[in-house]
Each structure stands twice: as C-alpha cells, then as structure tokens.
Amino acid sequence: MGMLKNIDSNDIKRIAILLLTIIVGCIIFFSLIDFFADFLGALILYVLFKPITKYLIEKWKWKRGLASLLIMLVSLALMVGLMVVLFNSFIPKLLSLFSDSNVITQALQDIDDNFFELSGQRLLNDENLKALQSSAANYITNILGQSLSVLGDIGVTLLFLYYLLSNTGKIEPFIFNLIPVKKTELIRFTTELKAQTYSNVLGAPILAVLQGLVAATGYWLLGLPDALFWGIITGVFSFIPMVGSALIWIPFAIMLFTQGNHYKAIALVIYGVVIISMVDNVFRFVLQKKFADVHPLITVMGVILGLKLFGLPGIIFGPLLISYFLLLSKIYKEQFLNSDNDEPEEIKPLLED
C-alpha cells in the first residue's frame, strides 16, 4: 500500500496509456501477423537498396516514385529469376534423386549389402526403400508448394518495399518521434540494424556461394556425378554453421567407400575437413568482422525458428529476427536498467568470473 501512495495521478495516466498502447499494438500485430514475413522482407530490401535509392534521388534528381519503381523491378527480376531456376532445374533434380536407378538409391542398397555381409541383418528391405522414396518425394513436393506460395508473398513484399523506398529519408525521423527512446540509442540501433542485416542477408549467401564453389570443385576433381548440383546443395547446407556442409560430403564419402572407391573416399574426407571446412571457418570469421559479429548459435537457432515460422525464406529471416530481438533487449537493458552500475554486491564476483 505504501508504494501505491507514492503513485500520483500522472503516473496512473501514463501507465494506463502505456497499457492501452500495448493492447492496441498487440491487436494490430496479431491481426496482420500473416504479413509479418512480407514486411520483414521489404524491410531487409529497404536497408539494402536505400543507398542506391538516395543516390538516384539526390544525385540524378529522379522522382521518388520512379526510383522506387526501378528498385522494385530489379528486385522482382532477381526473385523471379531465382524461382525459374528453382522450378526448372533444382526441384526436378531433387525429385529424381530417389528414383530406382539413381545413385543415392544405389548407394543405400550398397550400404545395406555391406551391413548384411557383416551382421546378417538387412537395414533396408523393398518396403522400407519404397517408403523412404515416397517420404522424400512428399517432402520435396511440399518444398515446391511452399515455393509457389512465395509468389504471392513477393507481390505483398514489393508493395511494402515501394512505400518504404518512396519515403526514403522520411521514415526514420517519423519512427524516431514515436519511439520513447533517446535519439542516440535509436541511431545506435539503426547502425547495428544495418550491420546485422548485411551480415545475415549478404554475409551468409556469400559464404554459401564460396563454399558451394569449393565443394563443387572437389567433387569434380574426384569424378563424382553432378558435381555442380551437389556443390549448390553443399552451399545451401552451409547456412548451418560448422556441420552444415558435412551433411553432404560425409554421406558422399561413405557412398564412395561402400562402392569400393576407398582412396577417393579418404581423399574426399581430407578435402572436406581441410578445404571445405576451412572456407567455412576462415571466411565466416572474415565476413562476420566485415559486417557484424553474429554468433554461430544465433544462426543455428535462427534457421530452425525461421523454417518453422516462414518456410524456406526463414533461412534468412530467422537469424535476422533473433539478432533484432537480442539487439533490442541489449538496448533496453542499457537504457532503462543501468545494469553496469546497479548489480548487487553479492553477484558481482560471479559476473567477474
């Protein structure tokens, strides 16, 4: 009761307005939650293309609408081009991987034969193999279905992007006036926001391309089939730090070993550990220092979260979302909790340790 006496009417009004604002904000957010991924994608593109838009507007004296339209068309061309490659090349290749005559099916049968010779037991019978093929085909078909739904999301994303770009230079002051945080903290947030965006949206794909090219070169030198395709798959799996690419080249090494290509299998393991992993470790460190120091655990958890929430686009959105959350938590702690000076004496030794 003593605490309530210290609260005057202005404090009550302020708390009531804050609660009302939070309630209305939650209602708006959950009503538009289906468009959250689209807005996040537009925000990412806005951060990436804002410097180009400002250059067109300020240096070339383009109209805001014309500059925004150009960026929209470029973004649309990139997205549609990626989808065309995905539909025409990538998905059909994945669907053919588990056919009866494919190398993966043959490799599984070879592994089963070797295991039978050693133990007298079968890992895969015809029914299990058919079930595996059916499950793989269904999973890949679901990926295709998600990719088709992305086409609708692209339209909404580009619509958001147009209004963001057409208000380049006006959005930030508007947001600064709304958020009850010091301007210095907001400037710091926008700076780190750019760094995190560049790290997740540019750094991770650049690393995937580098690792995919290195892996494809190794597969080609060892005479593996479809070296470029499997290099691309290795690059995609590199979004998972440390172990991602190994999920591709280790099964390949096992396949070679079961087929009697022992020297090639050993060579692939050495190449994977020394060369492919080196690209991941060295270039990931370089890119993180170039853009922002994103912890690998954030990437791993972000990919899991992103795939669950957004499907395939979550590979990028998930780590970005966790990075934003941690950044906001850090700024809140420094802004309102004054954590460096207010820690109780009994826990300071623990923090120092």
N, C-alpha and C positions, 0 to 999 in steps of 0.2 A: 504494500500500500504506500510505503514511503517513496518508492520510485514513481508511482502514479502521481503523487503530489507534485513532483518536480517537472511533470509534463504540462506545459501550458497549452492554451487553445491553438496557437500557431503550430506547435509540434503535432497536435492531433490532426489538424487540417492537412499538414504536409504528409503525414503517414497515410491518411485517407486517400489523398490524391495519388500518392505513390502506389498504393494497393490497387486503386481503381485503374491506374495506367497499366499495371502489370496484368490485371484481369482482362482488360480490353485487348492488350497486346497478345496475350495467350489465345484469346478467341480468334483474333485476326490470323495469328500464326497457324493454328491448327486448322482453320478454315482453308488456308492457302498452302497447306503442307505438301500437297501433290505437286506444286510448282516450285518447291524449295530447291530441288536439284537444278531445275532450269534457271532459276535466278542465280544460284551459285555458279553455274557455268557461265552465265552472262557476266557476272562479277569478275571471274577469272579472265575472260576475254577482254573486259574493260581495262583491267590492270595491265594486261599485256599490250593492248593496242592504244592505250591512252597517249603515250608519247608520239605515236605516228599521227593520231588524230589532231593533237595540239600543233604538230608541225604543219599539217595541211591547212589548219585554220589560221595559224598565226603567221607562218612564213609564205604560204602560197595563197593566202586570203580566200580559201574556199569557204563556201557556206557550210554551216554546221550539219545541215541535213545531207548535203552532198558528200561530205567527208564521212559521215556515219554510214551512208548507203554504200560507199565504196568498201569500207571495212566489213560491213555485213556481207557483201557479195564475195569478198575474199574468204571470209570465214565459211560461208556456205559452200564455196568451191572446194575448200580443204575437207570439210566434213563429208560432202557428197562423194568426193574422190576416194576418201578412206572407206566409205560404205561400199562403193562399187568394187574396190579391191577385195573387201571382206566377203562380199556375196559371190563374186565371180571366181575367186582363187582360193581364199582361205577356208571358207566353210566347206565347199565341195571336197577339198583335200582332206579336211578333218573327217568328213563323213566316210571317205574311202579308206581311212586308216585301219578300220577294224573289219574289213571285208575278209572273206575266207582266204584269199590269195595274197593279202597284204603282208608286209614284212613284220608288222607288230604281231599279228596273229601267228605267223610262223615262228617268231621269237618266243612267244608264250608257249607254243607247243614244244619247242626245243628245250625250254627250261623245264617243262613238265616231264619230258622224256628223260632228261638228266636226273631229275629228282626221283623218278621212278626207278632208274637203274641203281641209285644209291639206297633208297628206302623201301622200294617195292610198293609205294603208295602213289596214287595219282592226285595231283592238285587240281587239275582241270579235266573234267570229262566233257563230252559233247554238249550236255545241257548247261554246264557252268560257262562254257565258252560262248554259247549262244546267248545266255543271259548277260554276259559281260558285253558282248557286241550290241545287244539291244539297249542296255543301260547307257553305253557310250553314245549310241546314236540318238537316244532320247535327250541326253544332256546337251549334245551339240545342237540338236534341234531347238532346245529351249534357249540356247545362246542366240540362235538365229532369230527366234521370236522376240527376244529382248532387243536385238539389234534393229528389228523392224519397228518396234515401238519407239526407238530412239528418234526415228524420222519425225514423229510428231513433236517430240521434245525439242528437236532442233529448231523448229519453227517458233516455239514459245521463247526459247533461249535467244534467238536472233531478234525477236520483238523487244525483249528486255534490253538487249545489247544496244539496239537503236536508240532507245530513250536515254540510256546511260551515256552513250557517246555523244548524242546531240546536246547533252547538258554538261559536257566536259568542262571542268573548271568551276561549275556551279554547284555540283552535288556535294563536294567536300565541305564548303562553307555552310551549306544548309544542314548537313549532318552535325557539324561542329556546334551549331547553335542549338541543336536539340539534345545532344548527349550531355548529361551533367558531370562532365569530367574536365579537368584542366586542359587548356589548349596544348600545353607541352606534352601531356600524356597522349592526346589524340594524334599529334604529329608523330610521336614515337610509335604509336600503334600503326599508323598508315605506312611508316617506313618499314617496320617489321612485317606488316601485311604484304608489302611488295616483295620483300626478301623471301618470305615463306612461299608466296605464290610462285615466284621464279624458281625456287628450289624444287617444289613439288611438280610444277607443270612443265618446266623446261629441263631441270636437272635430271629427274628420273627418266624421261624419254630419251634424252641424250645418252645417258648411261645404258639404257636398253639397246639403243642402236649400236653403240660401240661394242657392247658385249655380244650382241647378235652377230655382228660382222666378224668379230674374232672367233666366235664359236663356229660360224659357217665356214670360215677358212680352215679351221682344224678338221671339221667333218669332211670337207672336200679333199684335203691332203690325205686323209685316211681312207678315202674311197667310199665313204658312206653315202647311201642313196638320199636324194633330195636334200642336199647339204644346205642350200639357201633356205628352204622351207623350215628345216629344223633349227637353223640359225635364228630365224624370226621367232620361232616358238621359244627358244632359249632366251632371246631378248625380252619377250613378254614375261617370262617367269622371273626375270631379273628384278622385276618390281618388288619381289620378296627378297629382302636383303640376306646375304650370307649363304642361304641354302637354295635360293630360287633356281639358279641355273643348273645346280647339281641335280635337280629333279629331272633334268633332261639327259645330261651326258652320262650320269651314272647308270641309268637303265640301258643306254646305248652300249656302254662298256660291258654290262652283263650280257646283253644280246650277242655282242661280238665273241665273248668268251664261250658262251654256250654253243656258238656255231663253229668253234674250233679256231677262231682267229685270236689266239692268246696274245700275240705280240701287239696286234692292233688294239686289243682291249687295254693292255697295260699302257700303251702309248697314249690312249685317249684319257685314261685316269691321270697320267702325269700331266698331259696338256690341260685337262680340266682344273687340276689343283694348282698348277704353276701359272698358266697363262690366263685361262678364263676367270679364275678366282682373283688373280692379280688385278685384272681390269676392274672387277667389282670393288675390291678393297682400295686400290690406288685412286681410280677416277671418282669413286663415290666420295672419298675424302677431299679430293681437289674440288669437285663440284659443290660439295657442302660448304667448303670455305669460301667458294666464289659467290654463292647465293645466300645460303643460310645454313646454320649447323643443325640439321634435323636428325634427331636420334633414330637409329635403326628400329627401335621398338615402336616409335610413333608410326613409322612406315608400315611395319608388320600389322599392328593393331588397326591402323587406318585402312589398310587394304581389306582386312576382314570386315570391319564396320561398313566400309564403302560398298563392298559387294553385296552385303545384306540389305543395305538401305537403297542403293541406287542401281544395282546390277553392274554391268561392265564399266560404265563411267565412274563407278565408285573406286576404281583403281587409282584415279587421280583425286576425286573428291574426298574420299575417306581420310587419307593422311592430312589433307589440307584442312578438313573440318576439325580434326584433333589438334592440329597446330594452332588454329584460331582459338579454340577453347582454352588451351594452355596459355596462350598469349593474353587473352582476356583475364584469366584467373591471376596471372602474374601481375598485370597492371592494377587489378582490383586490390590485390594484397598490398602492393606498394603504395597505392593511392589512399586507401582507407584504413588499413590495419597497422601501418607503420611498423612492419614486422621486425625490422632490424634493431629497433630500439626498445620494443615492448615485450621481448621474450622474458618469461620468468627466470629468475636466477638459477632455479634448480634444473632447468633443462638446457641452459646454455652450454655446460660441459658436453652434453650429448650431441648438440649441434656442432660443436667444435671437433669432436671425434669423428 
